[in-house]
Amino acid sequence: MAASNDQDAALRIASGRKPFVEPLRLGERLKQIRLSNQWTLGDVSARTGLARSTLSKIENDQISPTFSAVQKLITGLGIDLPQLLTPAKSRSHSRGRRDLTPSGDGKQHPTPTYEHELLSWQLAQKRMVPFKTIVRARRFDEFQEWVRHAGEEFLMVLEGEILIYTEFYEPLAMATGDSLYFDSDMGHALVSTSDSDAVVLSVCTPGEGD
């Protein structure tokens, strides 16, 4: 059995495949938790009852903590076991962008069936494309073809009621406050079913090259 396990490991290395279980970087995770709370090794030692030298060795992967030591860590640091065992992730740096669109100041883009108002339209390289739409259409046959675009879309009805037609499903009635998440490369179309034009908020992921 041991020889078989060794052969499996060798095959994984030879093929470039990663092991099924990623190595547990408990020491790195402990150090991340300590630094994020601005604790010294002495602070952690006082909280957990573990010697500073022991904590230093754990953080530097010189020793593996015993079950008793792990219990002291999660109790003393006020965390649960999954927090300690979750692999450390590099901290992403925010660019700190923000873009205000005052009411009515979006970029207007009218069509025969919709009246779109693009929001945050001056912000380049967005990961989302938000827009508000007044749904003028009242019948599905007002559309010459399906609306479709790459990515995914989140839609919420702000005012009125709509019927959303989608390529692979029966028409779906939605009222104010209802929301829907769908693949936007699937053909879709909205029509208002209330007395006045419905208003919806949509957020799309941009397609490739946008």
One Martini backbone bead per residue (centre of mass of N, CA, C, O) as a GRO file, in nm:
protein
  210
    1MET     BB    1   0.058   0.062  -0.021
    2ALA     BB    2   0.300   0.257   0.004
    3ALA     BB    3   0.402   0.220  -0.286
    4SER     BB    4   0.146   0.325  -0.420
    5ASN     BB    5   0.155   0.612  -0.300
    6ASP     BB    6   0.433   0.685  -0.420
    7GLN     BB    7   0.345   0.654  -0.715
    8ASP     BB    8   0.121   0.866  -0.715
    9ALA     BB    9   0.304   1.104  -0.641
   10ALA     BB   10   0.496   1.077  -0.882
   11LEU     BB   11   0.280   1.119  -1.100
   12ARG     BB   12   0.195   1.402  -1.017
   13ILE     BB   13   0.472   1.534  -1.059
   14ALA     BB   14   0.518   1.447  -1.356
   15SER     BB   15   0.232   1.588  -1.453
   16GLY     BB   16   0.185   1.862  -1.271
   17ARG     BB   17   0.002   1.791  -1.047
   18LYS     BB   18  -0.180   1.859  -0.786
   19PRO     BB   19  -0.261   1.798  -0.498
   20PHE     BB   20  -0.562   1.759  -0.354
   21VAL     BB   21  -0.411   1.873  -0.096
   22GLU     BB   22  -0.329   2.148   0.040
   23PRO     BB   23  -0.112   2.293   0.221
   24LEU     BB   24  -0.090   2.375   0.558
   25ARG     BB   25  -0.053   2.725   0.666
   26LEU     BB   26  -0.055   2.783   0.984
   27GLY     BB   27   0.176   2.978   1.043
   28GLU     BB   28   0.092   3.197   0.840
   29ARG     BB   29  -0.190   3.240   0.960
   30LEU     BB   30  -0.105   3.326   1.244
   31LYS     BB   31   0.057   3.574   1.155
   32GLN     BB   32  -0.175   3.721   1.018
   33ILE     BB   33  -0.353   3.751   1.267
   34ARG     BB   34  -0.151   3.902   1.443
   35LEU     BB   35  -0.094   4.149   1.251
   36SER     BB   36  -0.395   4.241   1.211
   37ASN     BB   37  -0.394   4.300   1.545
   38GLN     BB   38  -0.119   4.409   1.651
   39TRP     BB   39   0.055   4.167   1.761
   40THR     BB   40   0.264   4.020   1.960
   41LEU     BB   41   0.410   3.747   2.083
   42GLY     BB   42   0.345   3.834   2.373
   43ASP     BB   43   0.042   3.869   2.338
   44VAL     BB   44  -0.016   3.574   2.253
   45SER     BB   45   0.104   3.443   2.499
   46ALA     BB   46  -0.093   3.574   2.706
   47ARG     BB   47  -0.356   3.454   2.569
   48THR     BB   48  -0.254   3.128   2.546
   49GLY     BB   49   0.020   3.018   2.712
   50LEU     BB   50   0.236   3.035   2.499
   51ALA     BB   51   0.538   3.042   2.407
   52ARG     BB   52   0.723   3.244   2.211
   53SER     BB   53   0.902   3.023   2.088
   54THR     BB   54   0.667   2.848   1.992
   55LEU     BB   55   0.531   3.057   1.810
   56SER     BB   56   0.774   3.106   1.624
   57LYS     BB   57   0.793   2.811   1.521
   58ILE     BB   58   0.513   2.799   1.399
   59GLU     BB   59   0.539   3.043   1.199
   60ASN     BB   60   0.819   2.893   1.073
   61ASP     BB   61   0.771   2.578   1.044
   62GLN     BB   62   0.934   2.408   1.279
   63ILE     BB   63   0.650   2.334   1.400
   64SER     BB   64   0.380   2.140   1.508
   65PRO     BB   65   0.095   2.173   1.651
   66THR     BB   66  -0.085   2.068   1.885
   67PHE     BB   67  -0.396   2.019   1.988
   68SER     BB   68  -0.360   2.189   2.244
   69ALA     BB   69  -0.244   2.441   2.100
   70VAL     BB   70  -0.487   2.497   1.919
   71GLN     BB   71  -0.688   2.542   2.147
   72LYS     BB   72  -0.537   2.788   2.267
   73LEU     BB   73  -0.554   2.967   2.016
   74ILE     BB   74  -0.868   2.985   1.971
   75THR     BB   75  -0.928   3.083   2.260
   76GLY     BB   76  -0.722   3.327   2.294
   77LEU     BB   77  -0.809   3.469   2.001
   78GLY     BB   78  -1.119   3.437   1.931
   79ILE     BB   79  -1.149   3.180   1.742
   80ASP     BB   80  -1.197   2.953   1.498
   81LEU     BB   81  -1.090   2.687   1.328
   82PRO     BB   82  -1.136   2.784   1.030
   83GLN     BB   83  -0.968   3.046   1.060
   84LEU     BB   84  -0.696   2.892   1.110
   85LEU     BB   85  -0.723   2.693   0.841
   86THR     BB   86  -0.728   2.914   0.651
   87PRO     BB   87  -0.578   3.014   0.394
   88ALA     BB   88  -0.363   3.238   0.308
   89LYS     BB   89  -0.406   3.569   0.173
   90SER     BB   90  -0.348   3.804  -0.030
   91ARG     BB   91  -0.357   4.142  -0.021
   92SER     BB   92  -0.550   4.362  -0.164
   93HIS     BB   93  -0.532   4.666  -0.352
   94SER     BB   94  -0.693   4.949  -0.344
   95ARG     BB   95  -0.779   5.224  -0.559
   96GLY     BB   96  -1.019   5.408  -0.448
   97ARG     BB   97  -1.270   5.419  -0.614
   98ARG     BB   98  -1.522   5.666  -0.730
   99ASP     BB   99  -1.871   5.724  -0.864
  100LEU     BB  100  -2.094   5.977  -0.917
  101THR     BB  101  -2.457   5.968  -0.993
  102PRO     BB  102  -2.675   6.178  -1.035
  103SER     BB  103  -2.986   6.232  -1.070
  104GLY     BB  104  -3.016   6.216  -1.425
  105ASP     BB  105  -2.678   6.192  -1.511
  106GLY     BB  106  -2.685   5.991  -1.709
  107LYS     BB  107  -2.639   5.809  -1.998
  108GLN     BB  108  -2.822   5.827  -2.275
  109HIS     BB  109  -2.999   5.524  -2.435
  110PRO     BB  110  -3.210   5.497  -2.676
  111THR     BB  111  -3.479   5.283  -2.777
  112PRO     BB  112  -3.765   5.139  -2.895
  113THR     BB  113  -3.792   4.966  -2.601
  114TYR     BB  114  -3.572   5.142  -2.453
  115GLU     BB  115  -3.442   5.353  -2.169
  116HIS     BB  116  -3.126   5.420  -2.109
  117GLU     BB  117  -2.910   5.464  -1.807
  118LEU     BB  118  -2.593   5.525  -1.760
  119LEU     BB  119  -2.378   5.436  -1.498
  120SER     BB  120  -2.072   5.528  -1.437
  121TRP     BB  121  -1.959   5.610  -1.740
  122GLN     BB  122  -1.666   5.751  -1.667
  123LEU     BB  123  -1.570   5.476  -1.568
  124ALA     BB  124  -1.303   5.290  -1.619
  125GLN     BB  125  -1.254   4.961  -1.600
  126LYS     BB  126  -1.497   4.790  -1.532
  127ARG     BB  127  -1.664   4.503  -1.373
  128MET     BB  128  -1.923   4.682  -1.408
  129VAL     BB  129  -2.260   4.752  -1.557
  130PRO     BB  130  -2.464   5.015  -1.484
  131PHE     BB  131  -2.833   5.043  -1.526
  132LYS     BB  132  -3.118   5.225  -1.625
  133THR     BB  133  -3.462   5.120  -1.715
  134ILE     BB  134  -3.709   5.198  -1.946
  135VAL     BB  135  -3.997   5.016  -2.025
  136ARG     BB  136  -4.174   5.038  -2.331
  137ALA     BB  137  -4.254   4.773  -2.391
  138ARG     BB  138  -4.562   4.552  -2.453
  139ARG     BB  139  -4.433   4.348  -2.667
  140PHE     BB  140  -4.246   4.100  -2.800
  141ASP     BB  141  -4.282   4.184  -3.115
  142GLU     BB  142  -4.097   4.451  -3.084
  143PHE     BB  143  -3.875   4.248  -3.127
  144GLN     BB  144  -3.648   4.142  -3.370
  145GLU     BB  145  -3.462   4.029  -3.135
  146TRP     BB  146  -3.262   3.913  -2.923
  147VAL     BB  147  -3.119   3.987  -2.626
  148ARG     BB  148  -2.752   3.990  -2.616
  149HIS     BB  149  -2.467   3.928  -2.391
  150ALA     BB  150  -2.194   3.906  -2.239
  151GLY     BB  151  -2.228   3.732  -1.943
  152GLU     BB  152  -2.385   3.886  -1.660
  153GLU     BB  153  -2.706   3.947  -1.479
  154PHE     BB  154  -2.863   4.198  -1.278
  155LEU     BB  155  -3.213   4.233  -1.176
  156MET     BB  156  -3.435   4.515  -1.079
  157VAL     BB  157  -3.742   4.620  -0.975
  158LEU     BB  158  -3.849   4.955  -0.914
  159GLU     BB  159  -4.100   4.982  -1.122
  160GLY     BB  160  -4.356   4.799  -1.152
  161GLU     BB  161  -4.412   4.565  -1.428
  162ILE     BB  162  -4.294   4.251  -1.568
  163LEU     BB  163  -4.188   4.059  -1.859
  164ILE     BB  164  -3.961   3.790  -1.894
  165TYR     BB  165  -3.786   3.683  -2.169
  166THR     BB  166  -3.647   3.357  -2.241
  167GLU     BB  167  -3.500   3.118  -2.435
  168PHE     BB  168  -3.538   2.858  -2.200
  169TYR     BB  169  -3.808   2.998  -2.088
  170GLU     BB  170  -4.064   3.099  -1.941
  171PRO     BB  171  -4.232   3.353  -1.872
  172LEU     BB  172  -4.162   3.618  -1.626
  173ALA     BB  173  -4.301   3.755  -1.350
  174MET     BB  174  -4.244   4.099  -1.226
  175ALA     BB  175  -4.206   4.298  -0.942
  176THR     BB  176  -4.158   4.514  -0.718
  177GLY     BB  177  -3.838   4.395  -0.586
  178ASP     BB  178  -3.762   4.207  -0.787
  179SER     BB  179  -3.513   3.953  -0.878
  180LEU     BB  180  -3.240   3.873  -1.122
  181TYR     BB  181  -3.019   3.606  -1.229
  182PHE     BB  182  -2.826   3.590  -1.543
  183ASP     BB  183  -2.744   3.482  -1.852
  184SER     BB  184  -2.680   3.721  -2.113
  185ASP     BB  185  -2.635   3.511  -2.363
  186MET     BB  186  -2.922   3.481  -2.320
  187GLY     BB  187  -3.201   3.533  -2.449
  188HIS     BB  188  -3.374   3.859  -2.401
  189ALA     BB  189  -3.685   4.026  -2.270
  190LEU     BB  190  -3.873   4.326  -2.197
  191VAL     BB  191  -4.201   4.394  -2.051
  192SER     BB  192  -4.464   4.586  -1.981
  193THR     BB  193  -4.765   4.537  -1.750
  194SER     BB  194  -4.818   4.808  -1.664
  195ASP     BB  195  -4.951   5.112  -1.708
  196SER     BB  196  -4.670   5.194  -1.667
  197ASP     BB  197  -4.356   5.226  -1.698
  198ALA     BB  198  -4.099   5.041  -1.627
  199VAL     BB  199  -3.831   5.007  -1.376
  200VAL     BB  200  -3.483   4.913  -1.403
  201LEU     BB  201  -3.204   4.745  -1.258
  202SER     BB  202  -2.874   4.695  -1.394
  203VAL     BB  203  -2.601   4.444  -1.376
  204CYS     BB  204  -2.304   4.397  -1.561
  205THR     BB  205  -2.082   4.210  -1.721
  206PRO     BB  206  -1.831   4.253  -1.916
  207GLY     BB  207  -1.712   4.197  -2.202
  208GLU     BB  208  -1.484   4.120  -2.409
  209GLY     BB  209  -1.311   4.433  -2.456
  210ASP     BB  210  -1.462   4.651  -2.258
   0.00000   0.00000   0.00000
